[in-house]
Amino acid sequence: MLRLRNHFDCLVIGAGPSASVLAMTLSGWGRKVAMVELGRQLNAWDLDDVCDLDRPLLKRLGLGAAIRHAGTSCPRRRLLLWGDGRASEQKLEKSDYALRVDRELFDLDLRNMARALGVEVFGPARLESALPEDGRGMVEISLAGGKIRLRAETIVLACGRRLDPRLMPLVVEHSGPESLALQAPVRALGQRARVDAVEALPFGFLRWRSAGMPGAWGRVEVVIDRERQDEDPVEVIAEALEGSGIGFGEIELDDAGRREAGARLVGSRWPVFMAGSSAATLDPVLGRDLAAALADGENCAVAVNTAIESPSLLPALVAHERRRQEQRYREELAAALGLYLGEARFSDLPFWRRRHEVVRVEFESSGEPVVPERLRVAERVGRYQTFERRGARLETVIGWGLPGGPVKESVHRVPVEPLIGLVEQAEWTDDVVGLAAQEPKLFMYSRQSLLQALFELCRLGLLQAEPILD
């Protein structure tokens, strides 16, 4: 039997951390929100960490109690076997203290919080139709009791990394090295089992999340190249533990699971918002999946709220969100690849060679950033619409950019418009910086701040080096 449910301001496809935060935030702003749980199966060993630096985010989102309920304190020491291979045990500073979060319990708490705030949660469910091409309209789902049609003004795809291309046309815009994360509960008897540990291995790396005492069940994650996906995960993990320099002592290995874990940026030409791992996944070496998902859910909620108020801005807002997510993705990818570059012992082996090659291709420069002596404004640079957050919505502002590229009203807090004007007037970099002292909107910025802003505009392609003729 086919039933038609009420009209919603927003329909969120997914029920993980980013989806729940997005739905709760919108509901708190008075929006009518539905969330479709697709029934992703979490394992007992699915754990994530949040550290003290994430506390302002958790407090802002009202998630302190949920984190404490689903979390346990991490050990205050961490063992590193990276770089030169010698074991380095660190006593964590207060800012590094973390909680180990049981994802299955935490996700359940978030869905219950969403229901309490008025979010209507459907599921476990299956999508029976593709998403509307214009980003709003009818979506059909099937539940145990039959099929239901849901109508919404905006739609958000936040169902994790496992995207179904039948929902809408998807494009992988960028990807890092393809990895596979193998996870398992492990009981270890060695004294080193008291501490968390990260260790580089010839064929990948190992992350040990301790239970705090020898003999208790901890969690191990071994990250390897995806090309080894046909191997038995229990055997690979056993190989990693046996070859480890951590000193686990006698171990007992139970069942194991696997998940795709490489960095990936996904987009679509349809005006449908994407959030969390559906939009971008981070490299597993960072270990920050949960905090990133929560923050992305909050940011996406602001854009969705604006689209509900101003439907004509939907395509522009979706494009704005994707540019924001791309910027975060590239920053995190650079950080991850920097960590990989710190391991030189195994640089000739396939796992590490692939990651070092990505660093050289995408992120290495020939030297320190230098602003060209003479500059010119690139062709097709002009004033375009962009958005800035003002409370619970994004306000339209006019910035400078290239067609289809990022639009900037300011860079490093330096306003772009007067800086562009000075480049058109003076061309020589030293003259631009000198004239800035007489410009009412620029005189308060130091020479270093101005040079940083000029360099960033060159990096974005808005400014180009002008040849110096003899």
SEMAR-118797 format. One line per field, with one value per residue (C-alpha): residue number from 1; x, z, y; residue in three letters. Coordinates in Angstrom, 2 decimals, always signed. Each point is the difference from the previous one (the first is absolute). Layout:
<dobas>
nr = (NUM|...);
X = (X|...);
Z = (Z|...);
Y = (Y|...);
rest = (ALA|...);
</dobas>
This chain:
<dobas>
nr = (1|2|3|4|5|6|7|8|9|10|11|12|13|14|15|16|17|18|19|20|21|22|23|24|25|26|27|28|29|30|31|32|33|34|35|36|37|38|39|40|41|42|43|44|45|46|47|48|49|50|51|52|53|54|55|56|57|58|59|60|61|62|63|64|65|66|67|68|69|70|71|72|73|74|75|76|77|78|79|80|81|82|83|84|85|86|87|88|89|90|91|92|93|94|95|96|97|98|99|100|101|102|103|104|105|106|107|108|109|110|111|112|113|114|115|116|117|118|119|120|121|122|123|124|125|126|127|128|129|130|131|132|133|134|135|136|137|138|139|140|141|142|143|144|145|146|147|148|149|150|151|152|153|154|155|156|157|158|159|160|161|162|163|164|165|166|167|168|169|170|171|172|173|174|175|176|177|178|179|180|181|182|183|184|185|186|187|188|189|190|191|192|193|194|195|196|197|198|199|200|201|202|203|204|205|206|207|208|209|210|211|212|213|214|215|216|217|218|219|220|221|222|223|224|225|226|227|228|229|230|231|232|233|234|235|236|237|238|239|240|241|242|243|244|245|246|247|248|249|250|251|252|253|254|255|256|257|258|259|260|261|262|263|264|265|266|267|268|269|270|271|272|273|274|275|276|277|278|279|280|281|282|283|284|285|286|287|288|289|290|291|292|293|294|295|296|297|298|299|300|301|302|303|304|305|306|307|308|309|310|311|312|313|314|315|316|317|318|319|320|321|322|323|324|325|326|327|328|329|330|331|332|333|334|335|336|337|338|339|340|341|342|343|344|345|346|347|348|349|350|351|352|353|354|355|356|357|358|359|360|361|362|363|364|365|366|367|368|369|370|371|372|373|374|375|376|377|378|379|380|381|382|383|384|385|386|387|388|389|390|391|392|393|394|395|396|397|398|399|400|401|402|403|404|405|406|407|408|409|410|411|412|413|414|415|416|417|418|419|420|421|422|423|424|425|426|427|428|429|430|431|432|433|434|435|436|437|438|439|440|441|442|443|444|445|446|447|448|449|450|451|452|453|454|455|456|457|458|459|460|461|462|463|464|465|466|467|468|469|470);
X = (+0.00|+1.38|-0.44|+0.78|+1.50|+0.03|+2.06|+3.44|+2.34|+2.95|+0.43|+3.31|+1.05|+2.07|+0.05|+3.66|+1.73|-0.04|-3.61|-1.23|+1.79|-1.34|-3.56|+0.12|+1.43|-2.70|-2.73|+1.31|-0.43|-3.65|+0.29|-2.02|+2.56|-0.13|+2.93|+0.19|+2.10|+1.40|+1.02|+3.79|+1.34|+2.62|+2.32|+0.85|+3.55|-1.04|+1.63|+0.91|+1.84|-0.85|+2.61|-0.09|+0.39|-3.44|-1.67|-1.27|-1.65|-1.63|-1.20|-1.43|-1.89|-1.22|+1.65|+2.01|-2.32|-0.23|+3.79|+0.48|-2.64|+1.57|+3.62|+2.71|+3.21|+3.00|+3.39|+2.11|+3.01|+0.60|+2.67|+1.33|+2.12|+0.33|+2.81|+3.21|-1.84|+1.06|-2.80|-0.90|-2.42|-1.77|-1.88|-2.96|-0.59|-3.40|-1.05|+0.65|-2.15|-2.66|-3.13|-0.38|-3.50|-2.04|-1.50|-2.94|-1.14|+0.77|-1.90|-3.00|+0.10|+0.10|-3.05|-1.90|+0.98|-1.22|-3.36|-0.29|+0.55|-2.82|+1.93|-2.03|+2.26|-0.90|+1.83|+1.65|-1.17|+0.96|-0.19|-2.25|+0.52|+2.77|+0.28|-1.80|+2.23|-0.75|+0.85|-3.55|-3.19|-1.09|+2.09|-1.44|+1.24|-0.99|-0.41|-1.14|-3.56|+0.02|+1.09|-0.13|+0.47|+1.67|-0.08|+2.66|+1.17|+3.66|+1.80|+3.30|+1.98|+1.84|+0.06|+3.74|+2.57|-2.15|-1.87|-2.40|+0.53|-3.64|-1.04|+1.55|+2.99|+3.15|+3.55|+3.13|+1.71|+3.19|+1.33|+3.08|+1.68|-2.63|+0.18|-1.76|-0.41|-0.12|-1.39|-0.26|-0.28|+3.25|+0.97|+3.69|+1.99|+3.13|+0.57|+0.03|-3.69|-0.68|+0.77|-1.39|+2.40|+0.56|+2.59|+1.21|+0.24|+1.60|-3.44|-2.01|-0.46|-1.58|-2.04|-0.57|-2.76|+0.67|-2.57|+2.41|+1.22|+1.65|-2.45|-2.96|-1.40|+1.49|-0.60|+2.50|-0.23|+2.40|-0.04|+1.27|-0.26|-3.43|+1.53|+0.29|-3.76|-0.30|+2.24|-1.47|-0.10|+0.67|+3.19|+1.20|-0.62|+1.75|+2.98|+0.10|-0.18|+2.66|+2.38|-0.71|+2.66|-2.58|+0.32|-3.52|+1.12|-2.40|-3.03|-3.49|-1.60|-3.72|-2.00|+0.97|-1.70|+1.06|-1.01|+1.20|+2.00|+1.80|-0.44|-2.67|-1.87|-3.38|-2.22|-3.03|-1.48|-3.38|-0.85|-0.15|+1.93|+2.53|+1.40|+2.50|+1.68|-2.41|+1.69|+3.57|+1.84|+3.29|+3.08|-0.01|+3.45|-1.61|-2.52|-2.43|-3.05|-2.54|+0.93|+0.12|-3.46|-1.54|+1.47|-1.09|-3.57|-0.13|+1.43|-2.28|-3.05|+0.65|+0.03|-3.15|-1.81|+0.85|-1.28|-3.30|-0.41|+1.19|-0.77|+1.34|+3.50|+0.04|+2.46|+2.37|-0.13|+0.71|+2.99|+1.20|-0.18|+1.98|+2.75|+0.17|+0.18|+2.68|+2.14|-0.24|+0.68|+3.19|+1.26|-0.53|+1.50|+3.13|+0.28|-0.44|+2.57|+2.41|-0.24|+0.67|+3.04|+1.41|+0.51|+3.15|+1.05|-2.47|-0.09|+0.96|-2.88|-3.30|-2.30|+2.35|+1.28|-3.53|-0.63|+3.36|-0.61|-3.31|+1.85|+2.51|-2.66|-2.49|+1.57|+3.75|+1.29|+3.41|+0.65|-1.49|-3.08|+1.11|-2.25|+1.08|+1.68|-2.55|-3.68|-3.05|-3.63|-0.89|-2.45|-3.67|+0.50|-3.13|-2.55|-2.16|-2.51|+1.11|-1.27|+1.05|-1.57|-2.17|-1.44|-2.33|+0.23|+2.42|-0.19|+0.81|+3.18|+1.91|+3.57|+2.70|+0.75|+0.07|-3.02|-0.69|+2.76|+0.11|-1.25|+1.77|-1.07|+3.19|+3.09|+1.86|-2.48|+1.34|-2.79|+0.48|-1.65|+2.40|+2.97|-1.11|-0.38|+3.57|+1.39|-1.83|+1.46|+3.60|+0.93|+3.31|-0.43|+2.07|-2.05|-3.26|+1.15|+1.17|-3.27|-1.97|+1.18|-2.10|-3.05|-2.72|-0.95|+3.58|+2.22|-0.42|+1.50|+3.70|+2.27|+0.08|-3.82|-0.22|+2.62|-1.84|-3.23|+1.70|+1.54|-3.39|-1.60|+2.78|-0.63|-3.71|+0.79|-1.46|+3.47|+2.75|+3.67|+0.64|+3.21|+2.81|+1.45|+3.66);
Z = (+0.00|-1.00|+2.48|-0.32|+3.07|+0.89|-1.75|+1.60|-0.17|-0.24|-0.64|+1.20|-1.58|+2.67|+3.80|+0.99|+1.95|-2.74|-0.97|+3.61|+0.84|-3.17|+0.74|+3.66|-0.86|-2.59|+2.34|+2.72|-2.43|-0.49|-3.21|-0.67|-0.63|-0.92|+0.18|-1.86|+1.68|-2.61|+2.51|-0.14|+2.20|+2.49|+1.63|+3.65|-0.79|-1.74|+2.18|-0.50|+2.17|+0.86|+1.73|+2.27|-3.01|-1.18|+3.24|-1.29|-2.96|+2.26|+2.43|-2.81|-1.36|+3.43|-0.31|+3.23|+1.74|-3.05|-0.38|+3.70|-0.16|-3.03|+0.86|+2.30|+0.92|-2.18|+1.53|+0.81|-1.83|-3.67|-1.62|-3.43|-2.28|-3.01|-1.95|+1.31|+1.46|+3.60|+2.55|+1.37|+2.92|+0.53|+3.03|-1.44|+0.77|+1.29|-3.45|-1.35|+2.54|-1.82|+0.40|-1.84|-1.48|-0.68|-3.35|+0.15|+3.35|-0.93|-3.30|+1.81|+2.59|-2.78|-1.74|+3.30|+0.59|-3.49|+0.68|+3.27|-1.90|-2.44|-2.85|-1.63|-0.46|-2.52|-0.06|-0.50|-3.52|-3.64|-2.64|-2.87|-2.29|-1.20|+1.63|-1.79|-2.61|+1.21|+3.63|+1.35|-0.34|+0.59|+1.23|+0.37|+2.74|+1.13|+3.62|+1.65|-0.12|-3.67|-2.28|+0.88|-2.06|+1.70|-1.45|+0.95|-0.93|+0.37|-0.01|+1.64|-0.82|+3.19|-0.10|+0.38|-2.47|-1.58|-2.60|-2.49|-3.46|-0.76|+2.40|-2.16|-2.32|+2.10|-0.94|+2.01|-0.39|+1.80|+1.90|+2.02|+0.13|+0.31|+3.41|+1.84|+3.79|+1.74|+3.55|+2.79|+3.78|+1.47|+3.51|+0.69|+3.10|-0.44|+2.18|-3.12|-0.41|+2.61|-2.48|-3.37|-2.87|-3.65|-1.96|-3.59|-1.59|-3.30|-1.57|+1.77|+3.54|+3.23|+2.51|+3.41|+2.23|+3.46|+2.62|+2.64|+1.56|-1.12|-0.64|-0.87|-3.50|-2.00|-3.65|-2.83|-3.45|-2.80|-3.10|-3.22|-3.74|-1.43|-2.50|+2.89|+0.54|-0.85|+2.87|+3.26|+2.41|+3.04|-1.62|-0.99|+3.50|+1.56|-2.30|+1.04|+3.72|-0.20|-1.88|+2.22|+2.15|+2.56|+2.18|+0.34|+1.66|-0.38|-2.03|-0.55|-3.28|-0.50|-3.13|-2.42|-2.43|-2.81|-1.48|-2.81|+1.53|-2.60|-0.37|-2.57|-1.17|-1.68|-1.94|-2.27|-2.54|+1.72|+2.67|+2.87|+3.19|+1.11|+3.52|+2.00|-1.64|-2.93|-1.07|+1.18|+1.93|+1.76|-0.12|+2.85|+1.24|+1.53|+2.14|+0.04|-1.80|+2.79|+0.82|-3.72|-0.58|+2.90|-1.18|-3.58|+1.11|+1.84|-2.92|-2.53|+2.17|-0.42|-3.80|+0.00|+2.28|-2.41|-2.95|+1.81|+0.49|-3.51|-2.40|-3.03|+1.55|+0.25|-2.88|+1.16|+3.61|-1.00|-2.04|+2.94|+2.33|-2.41|-0.23|+3.81|+0.24|-2.70|+1.85|+3.23|-1.89|-1.60|+3.29|+1.76|-2.88|+0.12|+3.75|-0.49|-2.77|+2.14|+2.63|-2.60|-1.18|+3.53|-0.43|-2.07|+0.95|-2.37|-2.76|-2.66|+0.90|-1.94|+2.77|+0.95|-3.51|-1.24|+2.78|-0.37|-3.74|+0.68|+2.24|-2.73|-2.71|+1.91|+2.98|-0.28|-1.09|-1.22|+2.98|+2.33|-1.30|-1.88|-1.47|-3.56|-0.34|-2.53|-0.02|-2.19|+0.47|-1.84|-2.87|+0.86|+3.62|+1.11|+2.73|+0.79|+2.64|+3.05|+3.53|+3.57|+3.14|+2.07|+2.88|-1.30|-3.65|-2.77|-1.27|-3.59|-0.46|-3.10|-0.31|-2.62|-1.86|-3.27|-1.66|+1.77|+2.56|+3.61|+0.62|+2.66|+1.73|+2.08|+0.34|+3.29|+1.16|-2.60|-2.26|-3.61|-1.90|+0.97|-0.43|-3.54|-0.70|+1.12|-2.20|-3.02|+0.89|+1.00|-1.30|+1.90|+3.27|+2.07|-1.36|+0.83|+3.60|+0.21|-1.34|+2.46|+2.78|-1.61|-0.65|+2.69|-0.09|+0.04|+2.01|+3.23|-1.46|+0.37|-2.97|+0.87|+0.04|-3.38|-1.54|+1.36|-1.55|-3.36|+0.05|+0.73|-2.89|-2.26|+1.23|-0.73|-3.52|+0.47|-0.37|-2.36|-0.41|-2.59|-2.03|+0.72|-3.25|-0.26);
Y = (+0.00|+3.40|+2.85|+3.71|+1.66|+3.65|+2.60|+0.59|+2.96|-2.40|-3.70|-1.46|-3.30|-1.70|-0.21|+0.18|+2.79|+2.67|-0.81|+0.09|+3.25|+1.61|-1.16|+1.07|+3.41|+0.71|-1.24|+2.30|+2.89|-0.91|-2.02|-3.14|-2.74|-3.68|-2.39|-3.33|-2.66|-2.36|-2.64|+0.13|-2.79|+1.12|-2.52|-0.33|+1.14|+3.24|+2.65|+3.65|+2.48|+3.59|+2.13|+3.02|+2.30|-1.18|+1.09|+3.40|-1.77|-2.61|+2.66|+2.13|-2.99|-1.09|-3.42|-0.10|-2.46|-2.29|-0.08|-0.80|-2.73|-1.70|+0.79|-1.25|+1.77|-0.73|-0.83|+3.04|-1.38|-0.71|-2.13|+0.96|-2.18|+2.26|+1.61|-1.55|-3.02|+0.61|-0.18|+3.42|+0.06|+3.32|+1.24|+1.86|+3.66|+1.03|+1.22|-3.51|-1.85|-1.92|-2.05|-3.29|-0.03|-3.14|+0.96|-2.39|+1.42|+3.60|-0.16|-1.50|+2.81|+2.61|-1.48|-0.01|+3.64|+0.86|-1.63|+1.91|+3.26|-0.78|-1.60|-2.78|-3.02|-2.71|-3.28|-2.24|+0.81|-0.42|+2.70|-1.04|+2.99|+2.27|+3.40|+2.88|+1.60|+3.53|-0.80|+0.18|-2.02|-3.59|-2.95|-3.50|-2.34|-3.48|-1.03|-3.22|+1.34|+0.95|+2.80|+3.71|+3.14|+2.94|+3.50|+2.55|+3.48|-0.97|-3.35|-0.90|-3.15|-0.98|-3.80|-0.54|-1.18|-2.72|+2.03|-1.53|+1.56|-0.77|+2.77|+2.73|+0.39|+0.16|+0.95|-0.79|+3.37|-0.99|-2.97|-0.76|-3.38|-2.74|-1.64|-2.77|+0.09|-3.38|+0.12|-2.54|-0.35|-1.34|-1.06|+0.59|-0.98|+2.13|+3.08|+2.18|-0.88|+2.71|+2.80|+1.07|-0.55|+0.84|-1.95|+0.10|-3.46|-1.04|-0.54|+2.74|+1.22|-1.18|+2.00|-1.58|+1.33|-1.34|-0.97|+1.31|-3.25|-3.23|-2.82|+2.28|+0.12|+2.86|+0.91|-0.20|+1.57|-0.94|+2.20|-1.59|+0.57|-0.77|-2.43|-2.49|-0.07|-3.70|-1.07|-1.28|+2.99|-2.21|-1.33|+3.49|+1.38|-3.00|+0.63|+3.64|-0.79|-2.70|+2.32|+2.98|+1.61|+1.16|-3.08|-1.32|-3.22|-2.89|+1.03|-1.31|+1.12|-0.32|+0.85|+2.79|+2.35|+2.29|+3.33|+2.24|+2.81|+2.13|+3.76|+0.85|+3.12|-0.59|+2.41|+0.08|+2.38|-0.23|+2.64|-2.48|+0.73|-2.62|-0.24|-2.01|-2.97|+0.16|+3.24|-0.59|-2.68|+0.63|-2.15|-2.55|+1.04|+3.12|-1.91|+2.96|-1.37|+0.63|+3.61|+0.86|-1.52|+1.94|+3.30|-0.59|-0.73|+3.32|+1.98|-1.64|+0.79|+3.72|-0.29|-2.17|+2.46|+2.80|-2.04|-0.59|+3.75|+0.90|-2.90|+1.88|-0.14|-3.82|-0.70|+2.74|-1.19|-3.61|+1.20|+2.10|-3.01|-2.15|+2.63|+0.15|-3.78|-0.14|+2.52|-2.00|-3.24|+1.33|+1.44|-3.32|-1.97|+2.14|-0.63|-3.76|-0.23|+2.00|-2.72|-2.68|+1.94|-0.20|-3.76|-0.57|-3.54|-1.66|+2.64|-2.57|-2.33|+0.27|+1.35|+2.83|+0.71|+0.70|+2.51|+1.73|+0.37|+1.80|+2.45|+0.78|+0.40|+2.16|+1.70|+0.45|+3.39|+1.01|+2.26|+2.57|+1.84|+3.09|+2.69|+0.92|+3.39|+1.17|-0.93|+0.28|-0.88|-3.23|+0.03|-0.62|+1.02|+1.79|+0.54|-3.01|-1.00|-1.96|-0.52|+0.73|-1.38|+2.29|-2.01|-2.72|+0.93|+0.97|+3.57|+0.89|+2.03|+1.00|-1.18|-0.40|-3.19|-1.92|-1.65|-3.30|+0.55|+1.18|+3.54|+2.04|+3.19|-0.14|-2.20|-0.24|+2.69|+2.44|+1.36|-1.10|+2.87|+2.82|-2.37|-0.88|+3.73|+0.71|-2.80|+1.48|+3.38|-0.82|-3.50|-0.13|-1.91|+2.45|+2.90|-1.82|-0.49|+3.63|+1.41|-2.13|+2.34|+2.74|-2.17|+0.46|-3.70|-1.31|+2.36|-2.02|-3.21|-0.85|-0.62|-3.70|-0.21|+1.73|-2.31|-3.04|+1.27|+0.65|-3.47|-1.59|+1.92|-1.32|-3.53|+0.36|+1.27|+3.49|+1.55|-1.07|+0.82|+2.68|-0.58|+2.44|+1.31|+1.02);
rest = (MET|LEU|ARG|LEU|ARG|ASN|HIS|PHE|ASP|CYS|LEU|VAL|ILE|GLY|ALA|GLY|PRO|SER|ALA|SER|VAL|LEU|ALA|MET|THR|LEU|SER|GLY|TRP|GLY|ARG|LYS|VAL|ALA|MET|VAL|GLU|LEU|GLY|ARG|GLN|LEU|ASN|ALA|TRP|ASP|LEU|ASP|ASP|VAL|CYS|ASP|LEU|ASP|ARG|PRO|LEU|LEU|LYS|ARG|LEU|GLY|LEU|GLY|ALA|ALA|ILE|ARG|HIS|ALA|GLY|THR|SER|CYS|PRO|ARG|ARG|ARG|LEU|LEU|LEU|TRP|GLY|ASP|GLY|ARG|ALA|SER|GLU|GLN|LYS|LEU|GLU|LYS|SER|ASP|TYR|ALA|LEU|ARG|VAL|ASP|ARG|GLU|LEU|PHE|ASP|LEU|ASP|LEU|ARG|ASN|MET|ALA|ARG|ALA|LEU|GLY|VAL|GLU|VAL|PHE|GLY|PRO|ALA|ARG|LEU|GLU|SER|ALA|LEU|PRO|GLU|ASP|GLY|ARG|GLY|MET|VAL|GLU|ILE|SER|LEU|ALA|GLY|GLY|LYS|ILE|ARG|LEU|ARG|ALA|GLU|THR|ILE|VAL|LEU|ALA|CYS|GLY|ARG|ARG|LEU|ASP|PRO|ARG|LEU|MET|PRO|LEU|VAL|VAL|GLU|HIS|SER|GLY|PRO|GLU|SER|LEU|ALA|LEU|GLN|ALA|PRO|VAL|ARG|ALA|LEU|GLY|GLN|ARG|ALA|ARG|VAL|ASP|ALA|VAL|GLU|ALA|LEU|PRO|PHE|GLY|PHE|LEU|ARG|TRP|ARG|SER|ALA|GLY|MET|PRO|GLY|ALA|TRP|GLY|ARG|VAL|GLU|VAL|VAL|ILE|ASP|ARG|GLU|ARG|GLN|ASP|GLU|ASP|PRO|VAL|GLU|VAL|ILE|ALA|GLU|ALA|LEU|GLU|GLY|SER|GLY|ILE|GLY|PHE|GLY|GLU|ILE|GLU|LEU|ASP|ASP|ALA|GLY|ARG|ARG|GLU|ALA|GLY|ALA|ARG|LEU|VAL|GLY|SER|ARG|TRP|PRO|VAL|PHE|MET|ALA|GLY|SER|SER|ALA|ALA|THR|LEU|ASP|PRO|VAL|LEU|GLY|ARG|ASP|LEU|ALA|ALA|ALA|LEU|ALA|ASP|GLY|GLU|ASN|CYS|ALA|VAL|ALA|VAL|ASN|THR|ALA|ILE|GLU|SER|PRO|SER|LEU|LEU|PRO|ALA|LEU|VAL|ALA|HIS|GLU|ARG|ARG|ARG|GLN|GLU|GLN|ARG|TYR|ARG|GLU|GLU|LEU|ALA|ALA|ALA|LEU|GLY|LEU|TYR|LEU|GLY|GLU|ALA|ARG|PHE|SER|ASP|LEU|PRO|PHE|TRP|ARG|ARG|ARG|HIS|GLU|VAL|VAL|ARG|VAL|GLU|PHE|GLU|SER|SER|GLY|GLU|PRO|VAL|VAL|PRO|GLU|ARG|LEU|ARG|VAL|ALA|GLU|ARG|VAL|GLY|ARG|TYR|GLN|THR|PHE|GLU|ARG|ARG|GLY|ALA|ARG|LEU|GLU|THR|VAL|ILE|GLY|TRP|GLY|LEU|PRO|GLY|GLY|PRO|VAL|LYS|GLU|SER|VAL|HIS|ARG|VAL|PRO|VAL|GLU|PRO|LEU|ILE|GLY|LEU|VAL|GLU|GLN|ALA|GLU|TRP|THR|ASP|ASP|VAL|VAL|GLY|LEU|ALA|ALA|GLN|GLU|PRO|LYS|LEU|PHE|MET|TYR|SER|ARG|GLN|SER|LEU|LEU|GLN|ALA|LEU|PHE|GLU|LEU|CYS|ARG|LEU|GLY|LEU|LEU|GLN|ALA|GLU|PRO|ILE|LEU|ASP);
</dobas>
